[in-house]
Each structure stands twice: as structure tokens, then as C-alpha cells.
Amino acid sequence: MAERKYMNLDELKEFLGVNHQTIYNFRRSWGLPYIKIGTTVRYDRDDVEAWMAQFRCVDSQPEGEVVSLVR
């Protein structure tokens, strides 16, 4: 079965692995995009993945290099 493009709150909770309050915090404080039609809220899977990509972190140390945090 193909994955649906639009997710409800429960589907998004499972997709992100967080609880509903975290999703509300992401919407309010971090700009998580959503669609609201009347009282129905949906999350576009592509928009959520693009939003997540903004927070991607990359380790800046070359593989195998050890960095000391002690001076």
C-alpha cells in the first residue's frame, strides 16, 4: 500500500516518533507547516520532510579524527 501524501496528527506522531504536544510545539515555535480546512488539520509529507531538512546537522570532523574537548 502506498503511503498517503497527507497525514493526520496520529500519523505524523508515528512518522516523527514524538508525542502530540511536541508537534504542537513544532508548529508554534519552529514553523512546522500544516494545512487547516475548518477544524481538520493535515500535514503534507513533502512539506514535513523539507521542514526537517532545515535542521539537518553534519559532523564537521573528518572520519577517524579525534577531537579533544579538554585544554
Phi and psi in radians as a Rosetta constraint file:
Dihedral C 1 N 2 CA 2 C 2 CIRCULARHARMONIC -1.282 0.35
Dihedral N 2 CA 2 C 2 N 3 CIRCULARHARMONIC 2.573 0.35
Dihedral C 2 N 3 CA 3 C 3 CIRCULARHARMONIC -1.271 0.35
Dihedral N 3 CA 3 C 3 N 4 CIRCULARHARMONIC 2.471 0.35
Dihedral C 3 N 4 CA 4 C 4 CIRCULARHARMONIC -1.301 0.35
Dihedral N 4 CA 4 C 4 N 5 CIRCULARHARMONIC 2.541 0.35
Dihedral C 4 N 5 CA 5 C 5 CIRCULARHARMONIC -1.242 0.35
Dihedral N 5 CA 5 C 5 N 6 CIRCULARHARMONIC -0.642 0.35
Dihedral C 5 N 6 CA 6 C 6 CIRCULARHARMONIC -1.898 0.35
Dihedral N 6 CA 6 C 6 N 7 CIRCULARHARMONIC 2.358 0.35
Dihedral C 6 N 7 CA 7 C 7 CIRCULARHARMONIC -2.014 0.35
Dihedral N 7 CA 7 C 7 N 8 CIRCULARHARMONIC 2.560 0.35
Dihedral C 7 N 8 CA 8 C 8 CIRCULARHARMONIC -1.557 0.35
Dihedral N 8 CA 8 C 8 N 9 CIRCULARHARMONIC -3.107 0.35
Dihedral C 8 N 9 CA 9 C 9 CIRCULARHARMONIC -1.033 0.35
Dihedral N 9 CA 9 C 9 N 10 CIRCULARHARMONIC -0.787 0.35
Dihedral C 9 N 10 CA 10 C 10 CIRCULARHARMONIC -1.110 0.35
Dihedral N 10 CA 10 C 10 N 11 CIRCULARHARMONIC -0.693 0.35
Dihedral C 10 N 11 CA 11 C 11 CIRCULARHARMONIC -1.173 0.35
Dihedral N 11 CA 11 C 11 N 12 CIRCULARHARMONIC -0.682 0.35
Dihedral C 11 N 12 CA 12 C 12 CIRCULARHARMONIC -1.179 0.35
Dihedral N 12 CA 12 C 12 N 13 CIRCULARHARMONIC -0.686 0.35
Dihedral C 12 N 13 CA 13 C 13 CIRCULARHARMONIC -0.997 0.35
Dihedral N 13 CA 13 C 13 N 14 CIRCULARHARMONIC -0.778 0.35
Dihedral C 13 N 14 CA 14 C 14 CIRCULARHARMONIC -1.188 0.35
Dihedral N 14 CA 14 C 14 N 15 CIRCULARHARMONIC -0.732 0.35
Dihedral C 14 N 15 CA 15 C 15 CIRCULARHARMONIC -1.054 0.35
Dihedral N 15 CA 15 C 15 N 16 CIRCULARHARMONIC -0.772 0.35
Dihedral C 15 N 16 CA 16 C 16 CIRCULARHARMONIC -1.567 0.35
Dihedral N 16 CA 16 C 16 N 17 CIRCULARHARMONIC -0.340 0.35
Dihedral C 16 N 17 CA 17 C 17 CIRCULARHARMONIC 1.274 0.35
Dihedral N 17 CA 17 C 17 N 18 CIRCULARHARMONIC 0.601 0.35
Dihedral C 17 N 18 CA 18 C 18 CIRCULARHARMONIC -2.275 0.35
Dihedral N 18 CA 18 C 18 N 19 CIRCULARHARMONIC 2.976 0.35
Dihedral C 18 N 19 CA 19 C 19 CIRCULARHARMONIC -1.569 0.35
Dihedral N 19 CA 19 C 19 N 20 CIRCULARHARMONIC 3.016 0.35
Dihedral C 19 N 20 CA 20 C 20 CIRCULARHARMONIC -1.125 0.35
Dihedral N 20 CA 20 C 20 N 21 CIRCULARHARMONIC -0.598 0.35
Dihedral C 20 N 21 CA 21 C 21 CIRCULARHARMONIC -1.139 0.35
Dihedral N 21 CA 21 C 21 N 22 CIRCULARHARMONIC -0.638 0.35
Dihedral C 21 N 22 CA 22 C 22 CIRCULARHARMONIC -1.112 0.35
Dihedral N 22 CA 22 C 22 N 23 CIRCULARHARMONIC -0.699 0.35
Dihedral C 22 N 23 CA 23 C 23 CIRCULARHARMONIC -1.114 0.35
Dihedral N 23 CA 23 C 23 N 24 CIRCULARHARMONIC -0.754 0.35
Dihedral C 23 N 24 CA 24 C 24 CIRCULARHARMONIC -1.065 0.35
Dihedral N 24 CA 24 C 24 N 25 CIRCULARHARMONIC -0.702 0.35
Dihedral C 24 N 25 CA 25 C 25 CIRCULARHARMONIC -1.127 0.35
Dihedral N 25 CA 25 C 25 N 26 CIRCULARHARMONIC -0.728 0.35
Dihedral C 25 N 26 CA 26 C 26 CIRCULARHARMONIC -1.047 0.35
Dihedral N 26 CA 26 C 26 N 27 CIRCULARHARMONIC -0.726 0.35
Dihedral C 26 N 27 CA 27 C 27 CIRCULARHARMONIC -1.129 0.35
Dihedral N 27 CA 27 C 27 N 28 CIRCULARHARMONIC -0.849 0.35
Dihedral C 27 N 28 CA 28 C 28 CIRCULARHARMONIC -1.262 0.35
Dihedral N 28 CA 28 C 28 N 29 CIRCULARHARMONIC -0.777 0.35
Dihedral C 28 N 29 CA 29 C 29 CIRCULARHARMONIC -1.789 0.35
Dihedral N 29 CA 29 C 29 N 30 CIRCULARHARMONIC -0.426 0.35
Dihedral C 29 N 30 CA 30 C 30 CIRCULARHARMONIC -2.068 0.35
Dihedral N 30 CA 30 C 30 N 31 CIRCULARHARMONIC 0.043 0.35
Dihedral C 30 N 31 CA 31 C 31 CIRCULARHARMONIC 1.326 0.35
Dihedral N 31 CA 31 C 31 N 32 CIRCULARHARMONIC 0.491 0.35
Dihedral C 31 N 32 CA 32 C 32 CIRCULARHARMONIC -1.038 0.35
Dihedral N 32 CA 32 C 32 N 33 CIRCULARHARMONIC 2.112 0.35
Dihedral C 32 N 33 CA 33 C 33 CIRCULARHARMONIC -1.295 0.35
Dihedral N 33 CA 33 C 33 N 34 CIRCULARHARMONIC 2.521 0.35
Dihedral C 33 N 34 CA 34 C 34 CIRCULARHARMONIC -2.620 0.35
Dihedral N 34 CA 34 C 34 N 35 CIRCULARHARMONIC 2.878 0.35
Dihedral C 34 N 35 CA 35 C 35 CIRCULARHARMONIC -2.064 0.35
Dihedral N 35 CA 35 C 35 N 36 CIRCULARHARMONIC 2.280 0.35
Dihedral C 35 N 36 CA 36 C 36 CIRCULARHARMONIC -2.180 0.35
Dihedral N 36 CA 36 C 36 N 37 CIRCULARHARMONIC 2.133 0.35
Dihedral C 36 N 37 CA 37 C 37 CIRCULARHARMONIC -2.153 0.35
Dihedral N 37 CA 37 C 37 N 38 CIRCULARHARMONIC 1.874 0.35
Dihedral C 37 N 38 CA 38 C 38 CIRCULARHARMONIC 1.151 0.35
Dihedral N 38 CA 38 C 38 N 39 CIRCULARHARMONIC -2.123 0.35
Dihedral C 38 N 39 CA 39 C 39 CIRCULARHARMONIC -1.773 0.35
Dihedral N 39 CA 39 C 39 N 40 CIRCULARHARMONIC 0.023 0.35
Dihedral C 39 N 40 CA 40 C 40 CIRCULARHARMONIC -1.553 0.35
Dihedral N 40 CA 40 C 40 N 41 CIRCULARHARMONIC 2.233 0.35
Dihedral C 40 N 41 CA 41 C 41 CIRCULARHARMONIC -2.004 0.35
Dihedral N 41 CA 41 C 41 N 42 CIRCULARHARMONIC 2.321 0.35
Dihedral C 41 N 42 CA 42 C 42 CIRCULARHARMONIC -2.319 0.35
Dihedral N 42 CA 42 C 42 N 43 CIRCULARHARMONIC 2.722 0.35
Dihedral C 42 N 43 CA 43 C 43 CIRCULARHARMONIC -2.130 0.35
Dihedral N 43 CA 43 C 43 N 44 CIRCULARHARMONIC 2.156 0.35
Dihedral C 43 N 44 CA 44 C 44 CIRCULARHARMONIC -1.345 0.35
Dihedral N 44 CA 44 C 44 N 45 CIRCULARHARMONIC 2.126 0.35
Dihedral C 44 N 45 CA 45 C 45 CIRCULARHARMONIC -0.963 0.35
Dihedral N 45 CA 45 C 45 N 46 CIRCULARHARMONIC -0.748 0.35
Dihedral C 45 N 46 CA 46 C 46 CIRCULARHARMONIC -1.128 0.35
Dihedral N 46 CA 46 C 46 N 47 CIRCULARHARMONIC -0.715 0.35
Dihedral C 46 N 47 CA 47 C 47 CIRCULARHARMONIC -1.137 0.35
Dihedral N 47 CA 47 C 47 N 48 CIRCULARHARMONIC -0.712 0.35
Dihedral C 47 N 48 CA 48 C 48 CIRCULARHARMONIC -1.128 0.35
Dihedral N 48 CA 48 C 48 N 49 CIRCULARHARMONIC -0.755 0.35
Dihedral C 48 N 49 CA 49 C 49 CIRCULARHARMONIC -1.140 0.35
Dihedral N 49 CA 49 C 49 N 50 CIRCULARHARMONIC -0.671 0.35
Dihedral C 49 N 50 CA 50 C 50 CIRCULARHARMONIC -1.158 0.35
Dihedral N 50 CA 50 C 50 N 51 CIRCULARHARMONIC -0.693 0.35
Dihedral C 50 N 51 CA 51 C 51 CIRCULARHARMONIC -1.090 0.35
Dihedral N 51 CA 51 C 51 N 52 CIRCULARHARMONIC -0.757 0.35
Dihedral C 51 N 52 CA 52 C 52 CIRCULARHARMONIC -1.098 0.35
Dihedral N 52 CA 52 C 52 N 53 CIRCULARHARMONIC -0.641 0.35
Dihedral C 52 N 53 CA 53 C 53 CIRCULARHARMONIC -1.076 0.35
Dihedral N 53 CA 53 C 53 N 54 CIRCULARHARMONIC -0.452 0.35
Dihedral C 53 N 54 CA 54 C 54 CIRCULARHARMONIC -1.093 0.35
Dihedral N 54 CA 54 C 54 N 55 CIRCULARHARMONIC -0.412 0.35
Dihedral C 54 N 55 CA 55 C 55 CIRCULARHARMONIC -1.826 0.35
Dihedral N 55 CA 55 C 55 N 56 CIRCULARHARMONIC 0.192 0.35
Dihedral C 55 N 56 CA 56 C 56 CIRCULARHARMONIC -1.112 0.35
Dihedral N 56 CA 56 C 56 N 57 CIRCULARHARMONIC 2.335 0.35
Dihedral C 56 N 57 CA 57 C 57 CIRCULARHARMONIC -1.952 0.35
Dihedral N 57 CA 57 C 57 N 58 CIRCULARHARMONIC 2.466 0.35
Dihedral C 57 N 58 CA 58 C 58 CIRCULARHARMONIC -2.165 0.35
Dihedral N 58 CA 58 C 58 N 59 CIRCULARHARMONIC 2.255 0.35
Dihedral C 58 N 59 CA 59 C 59 CIRCULARHARMONIC -1.173 0.35
Dihedral N 59 CA 59 C 59 N 60 CIRCULARHARMONIC 2.180 0.35
Dihedral C 59 N 60 CA 60 C 60 CIRCULARHARMONIC -1.524 0.35
Dihedral N 60 CA 60 C 60 N 61 CIRCULARHARMONIC -0.083 0.35
Dihedral C 60 N 61 CA 61 C 61 CIRCULARHARMONIC -1.573 0.35
Dihedral N 61 CA 61 C 61 N 62 CIRCULARHARMONIC 2.350 0.35
Dihedral C 61 N 62 CA 62 C 62 CIRCULARHARMONIC -1.035 0.35
Dihedral N 62 CA 62 C 62 N 63 CIRCULARHARMONIC 2.574 0.35
Dihedral C 62 N 63 CA 63 C 63 CIRCULARHARMONIC -1.021 0.35
Dihedral N 63 CA 63 C 63 N 64 CIRCULARHARMONIC 2.339 0.35
Dihedral C 63 N 64 CA 64 C 64 CIRCULARHARMONIC 1.574 0.35
Dihedral N 64 CA 64 C 64 N 65 CIRCULARHARMONIC -0.266 0.35
Dihedral C 64 N 65 CA 65 C 65 CIRCULARHARMONIC -1.400 0.35
Dihedral N 65 CA 65 C 65 N 66 CIRCULARHARMONIC 2.306 0.35
Dihedral C 65 N 66 CA 66 C 66 CIRCULARHARMONIC -1.732 0.35
Dihedral N 66 CA 66 C 66 N 67 CIRCULARHARMONIC 2.311 0.35
Dihedral C 66 N 67 CA 67 C 67 CIRCULARHARMONIC -1.968 0.35
Dihedral N 67 CA 67 C 67 N 68 CIRCULARHARMONIC 2.240 0.35
Dihedral C 67 N 68 CA 68 C 68 CIRCULARHARMONIC -1.588 0.35
Dihedral N 68 CA 68 C 68 N 69 CIRCULARHARMONIC 2.316 0.35
Dihedral C 68 N 69 CA 69 C 69 CIRCULARHARMONIC -1.679 0.35
Dihedral N 69 CA 69 C 69 N 70 CIRCULARHARMONIC 0.005 0.35
Dihedral C 69 N 70 CA 70 C 70 CIRCULARHARMONIC -1.831 0.35
Dihedral N 70 CA 70 C 70 N 71 CIRCULARHARMONIC 2.353 0.35
